[in-house]
Protein backbone atom coordinates (compact mmCIF):
# COMPACT_ATOMS: atom_id res chain seq x y z
CA UNK A 1 0.00 0.00 0.00
CA UNK A 2 1.34 3.43 -0.82
CA UNK A 3 1.51 6.35 1.58
CA UNK A 4 -1.37 8.18 -0.08
CA UNK A 5 -3.73 5.25 0.54
CA UNK A 6 -4.18 4.20 -3.08
CA UNK A 7 -5.14 0.63 -3.76
CA UNK A 8 -2.11 -1.63 -4.02
CA UNK A 9 -1.46 -3.36 -7.33
CA UNK A 10 -2.20 -6.79 -5.82
CA UNK A 11 -5.52 -5.70 -4.36
CA UNK A 12 -6.39 -3.85 -7.54
CA UNK A 13 -5.81 -7.05 -9.54
CA UNK A 14 -8.02 -9.01 -7.16
CA UNK A 15 -10.78 -6.42 -7.34
CA UNK A 16 -10.58 -6.44 -11.14
CA UNK A 17 -10.87 -10.24 -11.06
CA UNK A 18 -14.17 -10.11 -9.13
CA UNK A 19 -15.53 -7.39 -11.41
CA UNK A 20 -14.77 -4.36 -9.25
CA UNK A 21 -12.39 -2.48 -11.51
CA UNK A 22 -11.75 1.26 -11.38
CA UNK A 23 -14.96 2.09 -13.23
CA UNK A 24 -17.11 -0.05 -10.92
CA UNK A 25 -15.47 1.38 -7.80
CA UNK A 26 -16.07 4.91 -9.09
CA UNK A 27 -19.72 4.01 -9.77
CA UNK A 28 -20.01 2.77 -6.17
CA UNK A 29 -18.54 6.04 -4.89
CA UNK A 30 -21.03 8.04 -6.97
CA UNK A 31 -23.92 5.88 -5.71
CA UNK A 32 -22.88 6.29 -2.07
CA UNK A 33 -25.30 9.19 -1.32
CA UNK A 34 -28.24 7.14 -2.63
CA UNK A 35 -27.13 4.03 -0.75
CA UNK A 36 -26.56 5.96 2.48
CA UNK A 37 -29.95 7.68 2.20
CA UNK A 38 -31.66 4.30 1.76
CA UNK A 39 -29.92 2.50 4.61
CA UNK A 40 -32.18 3.48 7.51
CA UNK A 41 -35.42 2.32 5.91
CA UNK A 42 -33.85 -0.79 4.36
CA UNK A 43 -32.26 -1.87 7.63
CA UNK A 44 -35.43 -1.05 9.57
CA UNK A 45 -37.41 -3.33 7.22
CA UNK A 46 -34.80 -6.08 7.42
CA UNK A 47 -34.52 -6.07 11.22
CA UNK A 48 -38.28 -5.88 11.64
CA UNK A 49 -38.49 -9.12 9.66
CA UNK A 50 -35.46 -10.66 11.38
CA UNK A 51 -36.80 -10.01 14.87
CA UNK A 52 -40.30 -11.25 13.97
CA UNK A 53 -39.17 -14.61 12.53
CA UNK A 54 -38.73 -17.36 15.15
CA UNK A 55 -35.47 -18.68 13.67
CA UNK A 56 -33.67 -15.35 13.29
CA UNK A 57 -35.11 -13.59 16.34
CA UNK A 58 -32.92 -15.85 18.53
CA UNK A 59 -29.86 -13.94 17.32
CA UNK A 60 -30.95 -10.79 19.17
CA UNK A 61 -31.11 -10.57 22.95
CA UNK A 62 -32.60 -7.07 23.23
CA UNK A 63 -33.57 -3.91 21.40
CA UNK A 64 -30.09 -2.54 22.16
CA UNK A 65 -28.60 -5.58 20.44
CA UNK A 66 -30.72 -4.92 17.33
CA UNK A 67 -29.74 -1.24 17.39
CA UNK A 68 -26.05 -2.17 17.60
CA UNK A 69 -26.39 -4.66 14.73
CA UNK A 70 -28.13 -2.03 12.58
CA UNK A 71 -25.41 0.50 13.31
CA UNK A 72 -22.64 -1.94 12.42
CA UNK A 73 -24.40 -3.02 9.26
CA UNK A 74 -24.92 0.59 8.21
CA UNK A 75 -21.17 1.22 8.64
CA UNK A 76 -20.47 -1.93 6.63
CA UNK A 77 -22.63 -0.75 3.72
CA UNK A 78 -21.12 2.75 3.88
CA UNK A 79 -17.65 1.20 3.62
CA UNK A 80 -18.73 -0.85 0.60
CA UNK A 81 -20.28 2.23 -1.02
CA UNK A 82 -17.09 4.22 -0.45
CA UNK A 83 -15.20 1.56 -2.45
CA UNK A 84 -12.32 1.98 -0.01
CA UNK A 85 -11.40 -1.70 0.01
CA UNK A 86 -7.75 -1.17 0.82
CA UNK A 87 -8.29 0.23 4.33
CA UNK A 88 -7.78 -3.12 6.10
CA UNK A 89 -5.44 -4.69 3.60
CA UNK A 90 -2.24 -3.96 5.56
CA UNK A 91 -3.77 -5.23 8.79
CA UNK A 92 -4.62 -8.49 7.06
CA UNK A 93 -0.97 -9.05 6.16
CA UNK A 94 0.18 -8.32 9.72
CA UNK A 95 -2.29 -10.88 11.05
CA UNK A 96 -1.23 -13.40 8.42
CA UNK A 97 2.23 -13.58 9.99
CA UNK A 98 0.77 -14.85 13.25
CA UNK A 99 -1.59 -17.23 11.48
CA UNK A 100 1.28 -18.68 9.45
CA UNK A 101 3.29 -19.22 12.63
CA UNK A 102 0.30 -20.98 14.19
CA UNK A 103 -0.14 -23.16 11.11
CA UNK A 104 3.58 -24.01 11.09
CA UNK A 105 3.29 -25.99 14.32
CA UNK A 106 0.14 -27.75 13.18
CA UNK A 107 -2.19 -29.33 15.70
CA UNK A 108 0.32 -29.14 18.59
CA UNK A 109 -2.33 -28.14 21.11
CA UNK A 110 -4.55 -31.06 20.12
CA UNK A 111 -1.68 -33.52 20.37
CA UNK A 112 -0.72 -32.19 23.79
CA UNK A 113 -4.31 -32.40 25.00
CA UNK A 114 -4.52 -36.01 23.86
CA UNK A 115 -1.33 -36.73 25.80
CA UNK A 116 -2.80 -35.24 28.97
CA UNK A 117 -0.81 -31.99 28.87
CA UNK A 118 -3.84 -29.77 29.49
CA UNK A 119 -2.09 -27.65 32.10
CA UNK A 120 0.73 -26.79 29.72
CA UNK A 121 -1.83 -25.91 27.04
CA UNK A 122 -3.70 -23.70 29.50
CA UNK A 123 -0.43 -22.02 30.50
CA UNK A 124 0.48 -21.38 26.84
CA UNK A 125 -2.94 -19.84 26.14
CA UNK A 126 -2.79 -17.73 29.30
CA UNK A 127 0.70 -16.49 28.43
CA UNK A 128 -0.34 -15.70 24.84
CA UNK A 129 -3.40 -13.84 26.17
CA UNK A 130 -1.23 -11.83 28.57
CA UNK A 131 1.19 -10.95 25.76
CA UNK A 132 -1.67 -9.87 23.52
CA UNK A 133 -3.32 -7.82 26.25
CA UNK A 134 -0.10 -6.05 27.26
CA UNK A 135 0.90 -5.30 23.67
CA UNK A 136 -2.61 -4.06 22.81
CA UNK A 137 -2.47 -1.67 25.77
CA UNK A 138 0.90 -0.38 24.59
CA UNK A 139 0.45 -0.35 20.80
CA UNK A 140 -3.18 0.58 20.13
CA UNK A 141 -2.88 4.14 21.49
CA UNK A 142 0.06 4.76 19.14
CA UNK A 143 -0.75 2.64 16.09
CA UNK A 144 -4.50 2.09 16.21
CA UNK A 145 -5.80 -1.02 14.45
CA UNK A 146 -2.32 -1.81 13.12
CA UNK A 147 -1.14 -1.93 16.75
CA UNK A 148 -3.89 -4.42 17.58
CA UNK A 149 -2.83 -6.53 14.60
CA UNK A 150 0.84 -6.44 15.64
CA UNK A 151 -0.12 -7.40 19.20
CA UNK A 152 -2.30 -10.29 18.04
CA UNK A 153 0.25 -11.52 15.53
CA UNK A 154 3.04 -11.35 18.11
CA UNK A 155 0.93 -13.29 20.60
CA UNK A 156 0.21 -15.96 17.97
CA UNK A 157 3.93 -16.27 17.16
CA UNK A 158 4.76 -16.55 20.88
CA UNK A 159 1.99 -19.11 21.36
CA UNK A 160 3.33 -21.13 18.43
CA UNK A 161 6.88 -21.08 19.81
CA UNK A 162 5.64 -22.18 23.23
CA UNK A 163 3.53 -25.00 21.76
CA UNK A 164 6.50 -26.09 19.66
CA UNK A 165 8.78 -26.21 22.74
CA UNK A 166 6.27 -28.07 24.93
CA UNK A 167 5.43 -30.55 22.15
CA UNK A 168 9.10 -31.18 21.33
CA UNK A 169 9.88 -31.79 25.01
CA UNK A 170 6.88 -34.10 25.47
CA UNK A 171 7.03 -35.96 22.13
CA UNK A 172 10.77 -35.97 21.64
CA UNK A 173 10.69 -34.71 18.08
CA UNK A 174 10.00 -31.36 16.39
CA UNK A 175 6.50 -30.72 15.09
CA UNK A 176 7.43 -27.79 12.87
CA UNK A 177 5.96 -28.14 9.38
CA UNK A 178 9.42 -28.42 7.81
CA UNK A 179 10.12 -31.34 10.10
CA UNK A 180 13.35 -32.34 11.62
CA UNK A 181 15.01 -35.71 11.58
CA UNK A 182 13.66 -38.20 9.12
CA UNK A 183 12.68 -41.56 10.64
CA UNK A 184 15.19 -44.32 9.82
N, C-alpha and C positions, 0 to 999 in steps of 0.2 A: 504494500500500500504506500502511496506517495504521501508526502507531507501535506499536500493540499486536499487530501481526502478523496481523490479521484479513485474510481474503481480500478483495482489491479488488473493486469492483463489476464491472469488466470481466472479470476472471478468473472471478468468480462466474457471470456470464452465460454465459461459454464452458463452464464446467463443467456448468451447467444444460442447455445445448444438447446436450452429449454424454451426458446422463442421469446426471450426478453432482451432483445438487442437494444441499441441506443434509441431507435425510433419508438419502440414499445415502452421503454422506460420514460421517455419524454412524454408520451401520451398519458401514462399513469400520473406523472407530475401535473399535467394540465387538467386531468380529471379529479385531482385531489380535492378541490373545493366542493365539487358535486358529491364525491364520496363522503367527505367529512360532514356535509350538510345532511346527508341521508342516514348517517350512523345512528343517531339517537332513536329515530322511529324504527329502523330496521332491527336494532338490538332489543328495543322494547318489545317488538312483536316476537322475536326469537325467544327471549327469556320468558315471556308470558306463556308461550307454548311449552318451553322446556320445564318450567315449574309446575305446569298443569298436568303434564304426562307422568304417569306413575313410575315409569322406568327412569326417566331423566330427572325427575324432581328429587331423587335420592342424592344427587350430586351436590345439592345446595342445602346447607344447614340453617340458613337464616336469610332475611332480606338483605342484611349487610354483606353476606357472602355473594348473593346475586349482584348487588351493586358493585362489589369489588371485581367480579368476573366481567361485568359489562364494561367497567372502566379499563380493565386490562385488554379486553378484546377491542375496544375502541382505539387504544394506543397501537395495538397490533395492526389494525386496518389502516391507521394513519401512517404507520411505518411503511406498509406495502404501497400505499398511494404516493408516498414521497419518493419511492423507487431508490431509496438509499440503502441498498443491500450490502454495501461494504462496511457498514458501521461495526458489525461484530466479527468481521472476517479475521482480524488480527488476534482477537481473543480466542477464537476457535483454534488457531495454530498454537497458541500458548498452552491451551488445555490439552491439545493432542500430544504434547511432549509427555505429560503425566500419564495419559492413557496408554501411550506406547510403552512406557516403563512398566505399567501395570500388566500389560499384555505380555511383556517379555518374560515375566516370571510365571506366566500361565496360572493354572489353578492351585497355586501354592497354599492358599488359605483353606481350600477344600481338602487337599491332601493332609494338611496339618490337623484339621478338625477330625478327619477319619482316623488319624493316628492318636487321637485323644489330647492334642495340644491346644485345647480351647483357651486356656489361660494365656498362652503366648499370643494366640490370635487376638484375644481381647486386648492384651497389652499393646500389640502393634497398632490396632485400630485406635486405641486411646491416645497413643503417642502421635499418630498421624493427625488425629483430630486436634490435639493440642498445638501441633505445628501449624496446621491450617488456621486455627483460631488466632494464634499469636501473630502470624504473618498477615492475616486479614486486618487485624487491628493496626498493624504498622503500615501496611502498604496501601490499603484502600483510601485513607485520607490524602495520600500523595499521588496515587496513580489511578484511582477510581476503579472501574471494572477490570482494567488490565491488571491492577494490583490484586484483585480477587482471583483472577485467573492464574497469576504467578503463584499466589499462596496455595491455591488448590493443586496446581501442577507440581509444586515443590513437595507438598504433602503426599501426593501420589507417588512421586519418585522415592521419597523417604520410606513410605509404606512398602514399596516394592523391594527396596534394599533390605529392609528389616525382614520381610517375608522370605527373601532369598537366603539371608543368613540363618534364620531359624530353620528353614527347610533343609539347607545344606548340612547344618549341625545334626538335625534329627534323622535325615535320610542317608547322609553320608555321601551324597553326590549332588552336583549343581543342577538346579532346575531351570537355569537361564535358557532361553529359546535357542541360543547357539550351541548349547550343550557343553560338555566338558570332555571327559575321557570317554572313549568308545568302549563298549563292553567287549571283552575278549572272545 
